[in-house]
């Protein structure tokens, strides 16, 4: 069943408890912030463009944002050429019908590789926050009423990135976190030309959009290597809460209430190569946090619970060989194992957290790169290529490919959205379509 997203316009209200329940996927990396969910059972394995499709909708345009799911709602963003902007969308989870769609971001793109609909939304059950690569940041209540809106470029300066900036908002502990890790000099007409650009971690009141604090986050990286497209990740270890930030050739842990830096490790770029921008976000499992260096460089494992500036000797392990690395996808942690996706060579590796031992490393027969970050639930790992080729892999210490299909069209070249397992269904975004796969 295929519908246009604007084919119907009905609005309904629901009373939602602001606690993530079984089945909810409230942000880009899910309820555990590691790409997985423990709540799902009997998720689909076999499906295609026609088989086991519960519903399919055509979106206003393309976008790389991953859908988020809360109770009866599915939220995502999309470019809309007719409005010359980015729209925030709520769909009915059961039917795919449009509940509301509101323009919140100005403009569509600044380069040919992506558009401004890259960041994924985040919700806490009371409100939902959307961010656009243009710098527009807005919060809505679940019925679509705009609570506030601001533009980070207007408030803190033009983004100094070579390509379109993309990071997803983090809602955690009653605070909205946004990170901007950018180069210190201007890039063409972007960024300050009369002074250095600052990289920072920003904390806002999610109900008002007002600043709580802005913590500067410097690094010794140079040129494009200062740029990061990662998203901050919350973690609690040994009773200590932290916000993890990776980029600028290093990884840091920050105090959630102030932004104060608790620890730092780096660098993976001792030669100070100038074009090593960073994309993958941190991921934590079994007391270990991973930082993926770019361009085929290793994955670095850092034990949690440290303080101050860490030495290389304090690393838990460093990956070896050409298979275990990631230039774009954020690794997955699921049931005691890291799963690291090599997007360039299409290897998926199962790795033991404490030692870095590679349990298996298998190549997926994709026609193009696989840049969407892997997700997992119900004993299954879900991955998708730029072309919309979807792979279902058995999780665990034995590799098994359970299913392979293609949901993207033949002209698809830039699909980056992650597969979302929620409420017994899979929500899969291709170019301008969203599939709900399930019974």
N, C-alpha and C positions, 0 to 999 in steps of 0.2 A: 504494500500500500504506500503510495507516494503522494505527498502533499507539499504544496508551497507553504512556506512559513507564514505568508500573509494571506493564505486562503481563508483563514477564519480568525476572528478576533473576539475571544471571550475572556473575561477576567473573573477569577474567583479568589476568595480569601481562605487561608487556612491558619489554624492556630498551631504553631510549631514550638516545641520545647527546645531551647537553645543548647542542647547537648547532642553530640554526634551519636546517632544510634546505629544499630545493626543495618548495614546496607548503605549508609551515607558515605559519600566521597566528597568531602567539603573543600578540597583544594587540589592543586595540580598533582602532588605526590600522594594523595589519599589520606585516610584517617590517621595513619601511623607516620606520615611524612617520609616513608621509605619506599613508596611504590606498591605497597601491598595492603591487603585487607584480610583479616581473620574471620570475617562475618559471613562470607559467601559460601553457598553450597549449590551443587547441581548447576553450575554455570555451563553455557553452551560450549560444545567442542566442535561439532560439525555445522557449518553454515556457508552461505554464498550470497550473491547479490539477490537471490530469490528465495533460498531455503532458510527457514527459521528466522525470517525477518519479521519482527513484530510490527515495526513501522519504520518509515524512512521519510525524512523531510528535506526539502531543498532550502538552503540558507540564502540570505541576501547576497552573499559573496564568499570569497575564500578567507581563510584564517588558519593559523597554526595553534590557536588556543585549545587546550584540553577541556572538555565539558566537566562541570562539577555537579554533584547530585546531592540534594537534601530533601528527604521525605518525598513529596509528590512533585518536586521541582527539579528541572535540569537547567543550569545556567551556562552560557557561553557567549563569546563575542564573535562578530563577523564584520568584514568590510562590506560597505553598502555604497556602490558607485552612484546610485541615484541620489543619495544624500551627501556624497563626498565626505564620508566619515565612517566611524566605527560605531556599531550598535551593540548594546547590551540586551541579551535575550533571555527570557524565561519560557521554557516549554513544559507542557504537562508530561510527566514521566510515563504515564500509562498510555497516552494516545499520540504524543508528539505534537499536539495542537499548540499554537502560540498563545501564551497567557499575556505576555507583553513584550514589546521590543522598543527600546529607547536609544536614540542617538546620544552618545556622551563624548565621543572623541572626534576631533576635527582632522580632516585629511585622510588619505588612504595609504600612501607610501612615500618613501624618499629614495629608494633604490629598487633594482629589478629583482633582488633575491627574496624579498619578503614584503609583507605589509604591516600596518600598525596593529593588526588583530593577532599578535603573537602571544602576549601574556594571558595566562589563565585567570579566571576569577577566583575568589575565595569567599566562603560564607561561614558564619557562626550560628546560623539558624534564626538570628534576629535581623541581620542585614547582609547584603552581598556587595562586595567591592570589585570594581572593574578598573583595569589599567590599560592604557593604549601607548604604543610606541611613540606617539606624538607628545607624551607627557601628561595627557589628561587622566585624572584619577577621580573616580566618582563612587559614591555609595548610595544604594537604593534599599528601601525596605522590601520585603518579599512580595508586596503587592505592586511594586514598580514605582513607588513614590521616591523621587530624588531627595536624598537627605542632605547632601552637600557635593560640591565639585570644586576641584582646583587643578592647576597645571603645574607640575614640578619644574618644568623648564622656565616658566614665567617667575616662579617663586625663588628658584635657586640657581638659575643659569642654564643656558642651552646645553644639551647633552653633547659631550665631545666623544662621539663614536664614529668609526668609519662606516659601519653598517647600522641598520635599524636596531635601536636599543630594545631589549626585551628582558624583563624580569617579572615574575609573578608576585602579587601582594601576599604577605603572610599575616594572617590573623591568629594571634596567640595570646592567651592570658589577658584579654581585654585591651590589647594594643595592636595597632596596625603597623607592620614593619615594611619599609621599602629600602632597597639598597641601590645605590648608583656608584658603580666602580668604573671610572672613565679615565681617559688619558689626561695628562696635566696641561697639554698644549692644544690649541685649536686644530680641528680637522676641517679644512676648507672654511666654510662659513659657520661651522658648528663649534661651540665652546668659546670661552673668553680669549681675546687676542691681546688684551692689555694686562692680564694677570693669569696666574696658574688656576686651572680648574681643580676643584677638590672632589675627592671620592668620599662617600659618606654612607652611614647607616642612619635612616630616618625613622623615628617613632611618632605615630600620630594617634589621636583619639579617634577610634573608628566611628563614633556617633556624631562627631562634629567636623572631623578632618583637621582639627587644630594640632599644631606641633607640640609634642611633649618634650622631645629633645632631638638634636642632630649631632651625631658623633662622627668626627672626621676619621677616616680610615686610610692612612697613607701607606705607600709601599715603595720599594726600591726598583720596581719594574720600569721599563722604558717603552715609549711609543704605544703601539697597539696592544702590547702585553699588559698594559694597565687596564684594558677594557675587559669586562666580564658580563656575561649574559645569564649568569646563574641566579638562583633564588635562595634567600636565607632559609635556614632550617633550624627548628627548635629541638632541643634534646635535654633530657635530665639524666644525669649520671652521678651516682654516689651522693644523691641528695642535692646536687648543684644543678641549677637550670642555666642553660646557655643558648645563645643564638649563634649558629655557625655561619660564617661568611667565607667564600672562596673566590679568589681572583687576584690579579696583580701579582702573580707568581708566588702566592702564599695562601695559607688558610688560617683563620683566626676564630677564637671563641669569645663571645661578648656577654656581659651581664645584661639580662633582659630589661631591668628597670632603668638603666642609665646608659647603656651602650659601652661602658668601660671594657677595655680589652683585657681578657683574663689570660689568654695564651696565644702564641703565634708559632707556626712552623712555616719555613720556606727558606730556600727556594728550590724548585725543580729546574730553574732556568739560570744556572750559574754563569753562563756565557752572556746573559742579558740579551738574548735574541729579541728583536723588536716587534715581531709579528705573531707572537703566541697569545692571542686573545683566548679567553676561557669561556666555555659554554656549560659543561656539566656542573650540577649542584653537588654539595656534600651529601653523603648518605652514611647513616650510623647503624651498626649492628653488633651485638655481643661486645660492647665496650670499645669498638673500633670505628673510627671515622675514615672514610676514603676521600682522597682528593685526586682527581684524574688530570694529569698534565696533558696538554694538547698535542696535536700533530703527531700522534703515534708514540709519544713519550710514555713512560711508565705510570702506573697507578701507585699512589703512596698511601700507606696505612698508618694512622697515628692513634695511639692509645688515648682514650678519654681520661679525664681527671687530672691532666697536667696543668701547670701554671708557668707563666713567664715565657721567655723566648726559648724554644726547644731546639736541641741539637739534632743533627742527622742520626746520631747514635741512639736517639730515643724513639725512632720509628719502629713500628712493629714488623713491617716488611715492605719491600718494594717489588712490584711485579717484574718478571723477566720474560724475554722473548717478544715476538711481534704480534701475538694473538691477544694477550690480556692488556688492553688499553682502550680508551674511549676519547674521541675528539669532541663528540656532541652529546650522545645520550647520557643521562644520569643513571648510574648503576641502581640495581634493585637489591633490597635485602628481604629475604623471605624464608621463614622456618629454618633459621640457623645457617643460612648460606647467602653470600653475595653472588649476584649474577651480573656480570660485566659484559656489555655489548660493544664489540668493536665495529663501529658503523662503516668504516672504510672497507675492511676485509670481510665483514659480515660473520664474524665469529661470536658466538655466545659462550661464555665461560662460567662454570660453577666453581666458586672459590671458597675455601675454608677461612672464616674471618680472622681467627687468631694467628694463623701461620702463613696465610697466603698460598697454601697448597692448592694447585689446580686439580680439581676432582675430575672434570672433563671440560673440553673445549671443542665445540663442533661448529662447522660452517653451515649457515643457512643459505639455501639456493635462491637468493633474491636476485632480481635482474638489476636492481639499482641499490643505492645506499639505504641503510636503515638508521634513521636519525631520531625517530620517536623513542622516548625512554620506555623501557620495558615495565610492565605491571604484572601483578600476580594475585591470585586468589583461588581457593578451591583446588589446590594442588596443580594449578596450571599457570604458565607464563604466557603473556600475550605481547606480540611485537608486530610492528607495521613499517613497511618501507615507504620511500618517497612515492612509489607508484600505487600505494594502497594494497600491497601484498601483505596479507595477515598470516602470521605463524602462531600456532598454538603448540607449546612445548611442555612436556611433563616436568614438573619441578621435582628436585631430589637429586640423589647421587648417581642416577643412571639417566643418560640422555635418551629421550624419545620424542620424535616429532609426531604429534597427535593429529595435526591438521594444517593444511595450507590452502589459501584461497585468495582471490583478488576482489576487493571492493571498489578500488579506484578505477577511474576510466583510463583509456589508453593514453590520453594526453596528460595525465597526472604526472607531475615532476617534483612537487615540493611538499608532500604530506608529512607533517611532523607531529601531529596530535597523538597523545598516548591513548591506548585502549582503556576504557574505564569499566571495571566490574562493579556493579551496584544493583542491589535488590533482585538478584538472580538473572540479571541481564548484562549484556555488553553494550556500551555506548561507544560507537566507532565513528569518528569524524574523518571524512576524506576531504576533497577540495571544497565543494560547496554543499555537501550532503552530510547528514547525520543519520546513522543507522542505529536502531535499537534491535539487538539480536537476542532472541529468547523464544520461549514457548508461547 
